[in-house]
Amino acid sequence: MKTVKMSLLFGSVLASSIACAEYSCQQLGLKDCPTPMDTKLPDPHDMLTWNQEQRVIGFRNTFRSYDGSIFHPDKKNVLALPKLKDTIKNKDIHYTVDGKNFNLNDYLKNQSVAGLIILKDGKIAYEYYGRGNNATTLWTSRSVAKSIVATLIGVAVQQGKIHSLDDPIIQYLPDLKGTAWERVSLKQLIQHTSGVEWNENYKDPNSDFAKMTYCEVAKDPDTCVYENVKHLKAKYEPGTVWSYSTGGAYLVGKVLEAATHENIAKYLEKNIWKRVGMEREGVWQSYERNKVDMGGHGFNATLRDYARFGQFILNEGRVSNGEKMLPEGWTMQATQWNQAKGSISDSYPKGIYGFQWWNSHAKKGSPLTTQHADTTFWGLGIFGQMLGINPKDKIVMMQWSTWETAMPSAQLDNEKSLFFNAVTKHLTHEK
């Protein structure tokens, strides 16, 4: 364990000297520089304790706070997002939380929304930018990136680069032989049922997640993170207990890169970004540019391109020429909520987590249940980043936020679902 302690110490000490490094568009290789480009960025070492003003600046400049791999669009193949004839207005949305009535503008305020887009049938039903953001702004995904990486795993399965989700991960990462990860399958890893101990507490400065963020501003972030994750201990039998783990998600990205022999950003660019019809460049936080990207978070893109990705999922992985990039039934498989202890609860008797997607189908009568919740699912990231997909009604919603805390209060969580219900009812003319 000396290696782990030395690695953590190295990352923590070095952070103070290099954390404030700011990359320019030219240094990263971006051809179309997003705006706004804030002049003074908050220290990424302190990301978990930023105030809300720092969070606005930090989240739209995350792509400049770390090194990154660029993924480029095909400018000759851009998926148009025309406006819906009757776009959503404030008066159209009504919902109730704890006996109080709210509308669209209330939602934007309550959720500290910095960007919101809603698609219906591939058309923009609503688009909003707050806090100085605009259609060129690149905003961080936080853990919505996990859902994107899980989707790329599906692409790799379709292409035969990953044989099966039942493959042991040591088949792709042989360096993990003899560790707690040795008996973990890719399916267990992607469902967060590895059984390997991990502390995701965002309020604990000594949690495994916090230590990971310290490593990310170290001189050699991949070595720092990998050594810490590699030496974690087994706590449960693989497949028996669900426990959310960004450390495990980091390894999902490592498996993808090992199987495809490409970094995440390049694989995304070739198979989705250029083929679906994305409009602008994006940046994936890299531990080694164009070689190693962070599988647990680190995706940065425009609001409309987030929505286009949601539309790609809604369309079962079909790209602009009609080719299907995902295996038949992949979305259904990815949203078969795992039945491990911890995933099932009184509120979520069917389970809460799939292939790095979240369930919205709570117990009958719960405010957490969304319209047509049996087929609706979410990509979620801390501080209020959300990608909601309702395939039955062909609705996609992407939200950028800067909540005061990493995890939502019950009211914020309920409000997200109640708002999505109200939107769905309005767009489908349900009473």
C-alpha positions, -999 to 999 in steps of 0.1 A, spaced: 0 0 0 30 23 1 26 30 -36 -10 42 -31 -1 65 -2 29 80 -21 7 85 -51 -20 103 -32 6 124 -14 22 133 -47 -11 143 -63 -22 164 -33 11 182 -29 15 189 -66 -20 202 -70 -13 235 -54 15 242 -79 -2 232 -112 -40 233 -105 -44 268 -119 -30 259 -153 -55 271 -179 -55 257 -214 -63 279 -244 -83 268 -274 -51 268 -294 -32 246 -269 -61 221 -269 -64 222 -307 -100 235 -308 -108 250 -342 -140 267 -330 -134 284 -297 -165 284 -275 -178 314 -255 -177 328 -230 -140 324 -222 -137 335 -186 -104 351 -177 -100 337 -141 -109 301 -134 -115 286 -100 -90 260 -88 -101 225 -100 -85 210 -69 -114 225 -49 -142 216 -73 -163 199 -47 -163 230 -25 -167 257 -51 -195 283 -44 -222 286 -70 -206 315 -88 -174 296 -91 -193 266 -103 -209 285 -132 -174 296 -144 -158 263 -136 -183 241 -153 -183 260 -186 -145 261 -185 -138 226 -172 -124 218 -207 -97 244 -200 -89 233 -165 -75 199 -175 -58 186 -206 -83 172 -231 -88 151 -262 -109 168 -289 -137 151 -308 -146 167 -341 -179 169 -360 -184 164 -397 -194 198 -408 -210 183 -440 -233 161 -419 -250 181 -392 -283 169 -378 -308 198 -381 -328 206 -350 -357 227 -363 -380 244 -338 -413 229 -329 -442 249 -343 -456 256 -308 -426 260 -285 -430 257 -247 -439 289 -229 -439 297 -192 -477 295 -189 -477 260 -205 -460 242 -176 -476 236 -142 -466 212 -114 -470 210 -77 -443 203 -51 -454 198 -14 -487 215 -21 -472 246 -39 -478 254 -75 -449 261 -98 -443 270 -135 -414 269 -160 -397 300 -147 -399 287 -111 -382 255 -122 -353 275 -138 -348 294 -106 -353 265 -82 -329 242 -101 -302 269 -107 -305 261 -144 -277 273 -166 -290 256 -197 -320 236 -207 -331 221 -240 -361 199 -247 -367 180 -280 -400 165 -291 -398 143 -322 -363 156 -329 -375 193 -328 -366 219 -303 -396 225 -280 -377 247 -256 -342 261 -254 -328 283 -226 -293 296 -217 -286 313 -184 -257 328 -166 -241 341 -198 -240 307 -216 -249 303 -252 -252 278 -281 -213 276 -283 -207 270 -246 -190 237 -237 -204 226 -203 -192 197 -182 -212 165 -180 -199 152 -147 -213 117 -145 -236 120 -175 -203 109 -192 -208 75 -176 -239 69 -197 -220 80 -228 -192 56 -221 -217 28 -214 -232 35 -248 -197 33 -264 -193 -2 -248 -225 -11 -267 -209 1 -300 -178 -20 -293 -200 -50 -287 -218 -44 -320 -184 -42 -338 -171 -73 -321 -143 -55 -303 -158 -66 -271 -169 -103 -272 -194 -103 -243 -204 -83 -213 -198 -115 -193 -160 -113 -202 -139 -108 -171 -123 -74 -172 -88 -89 -167 -93 -101 -203 -88 -65 -213 -68 -53 -183 -45 -82 -174 -26 -59 -150 -56 -63 -126 -49 -101 -121 -43 -108 -84 -63 -77 -74 -99 -73 -60 -110 -68 -96 -99 -102 -108 -133 -119 -107 -153 -89 -119 -171 -91 -152 -176 -62 -175 -214 -64 -169 -208 -62 -131 -184 -33 -136 -208 -13 -158 -237 -20 -134 -215 -9 -104 -219 -43 -87 -181 -52 -86 -181 -57 -49 -149 -36 -47 -149 -11 -18 -152 25 -29 -163 57 -10 -181 82 -33 -190 106 -5 -187 141 -21 -186 158 13 -157 138 27 -123 153 17 -108 119 23 -132 98 2 -120 78 -27 -138 102 -50 -121 132 -35 -87 116 -37 -94 109 -74 -101 147 -80 -68 155 -63 -50 130 -86 -65 147 -116 -45 178 -110 -13 158 -104 16 156 -129 7 121 -139 -30 117 -132 -35 83 -149 -8 66 -128 -21 83 -96 -57 73 -102 -49 38 -115 -27 29 -86 -53 39 -61 -81 21 -79 -60 -10 -85 -52 -15 -49 -88 -12 -36 -101 -41 -15 -130 -65 -22 -159 -60 1 -187 -81 -14 -190 -110 -38 -192 -96 -73 -227 -91 -86 -244 -92 -51 -243 -55 -40 -248 -23 -59 -226 5 -49 -220 36 -71 -184 39 -80 -166 65 -102 -135 43 -97 -152 14 -114 -165 37 -141 -129 49 -147 -121 12 -154 -150 9 -178 -133 36 -198 -100 17 -196 -117 -15 -208 -131 4 -238 -98 19 -247 -80 -15 -244 -106 -33 -265 -108 -7 -293 -71 5 -292 -84 41 -293 -89 67 -266 -126 74 -257 -127 107 -275 -114 93 -308 -138 63 -306 -167 86 -299 -157 109 -328 -155 81 -354 -186 61 -344 -211 87 -330 -200 123 -332 -194 125 -370 -220 99 -379 -250 112 -359 -245 148 -371 -231 167 -342 -226 204 -348 -195 215 -328 -163 201 -313 -163 187 -278 -135 180 -253 -130 149 -232 -109 153 -201 -77 133 -207 -51 119 -184 -28 117 -214 -40 136 -245 -53 114 -273 -42 83 -254 -61 80 -221 -94 97 -213 -114 97 -180 -142 72 -183 -161 83 -152 -167 119 -162 -150 147 -183 -172 150 -213 -178 186 -224 -201 197 -252 -228 222 -263 -263 219 -251 -276 210 -286 -251 183 -291 -260 168 -257 -296 167 -271 -285 151 -303 -268 124 -283 -300 118 -264 -318 116 -298 -293 90 -309 -302 69 -279 -339 75 -284 -334 62 -320 -319 30 -307 -284 39 -319 -292 49 -355 -269 74 -372 -276 97 -401 -274 71 -429 -297 47 -409 -270 23 -398 -275 9 -363 -244 14 -341 -258 -5 -311 -267 -42 -308 -304 -51 -313 -322 -45 -280 -293 -27 -264 -313 1 -249 -337 -24 -233 -308 -44 -220 -290 -12 -207 -322 -3 -187 -329 -37 -172 -323 -24 -137 -300 -46 -117 -315 -66 -88 -285 -64 -65 -288 -53 -29 -287 -16 -27 -302 -11 -62 -336 -23 -50 -354 -3 -23 -389 5 -11 -389 35 -34 -374 16 -63 -386 -20 -61 -375 -27 -97 -340 -15 -91 -324 20 -97 -294 14 -119 -286 -2 -153 -257 2 -176 -247 35 -161 -283 48 -166 -307 57 -138 -343 44 -134 -371 69 -130 -398 43 -124 -404 46 -86 -430 29 -65 -466 36 -78 -478 70 -65 -443 83 -57 -436 118 -71 -403 104 -84 -422 84 -110 -421 102 -144 -447 99 -172 -443 66 -189 -416 58 -164 -414 22 -174 -395 33 -205 -379 66 -193 -344 68 -180 -317 93 -170 -280 101 -173 -272 120 -141 -242 141 -129 -235 159 -97 -247 194 -91 -276 189 -114 -265 177 -149 -293 156 -163 -301 139 -196 -337 125 -196 -349 102 -224 -386 92 -229 -386 69 -260 -423 63 -259 -432 99 -263 -400 108 -282 -389 134 -257 -353 143 -248 -343 168 -221 -308 180 -212 -302 202 -182 -272 221 -170 -273 232 -134 -252 245 -105 -269 232 -74 -256 243 -41 -248 207 -32 -235 178 -53 -265 156 -44 -300 169 -46 -324 174 -18 -356 153 -20 -374 184 -32 -350 190 -61 -351 154 -71 -389 152 -70 -391 185 -89 -370 171 -118 -395 143 -123 -426 164 -118 -413 190 -143 -406 163 -168 -441 150 -163 -456 185 -169 -435 189 -201 -446 154 -213 -482 161 -206 -481 194 -225 -462 181 -255 -485 150 -258 -516 170 -250 -525 147 -221 -549 159 -194 
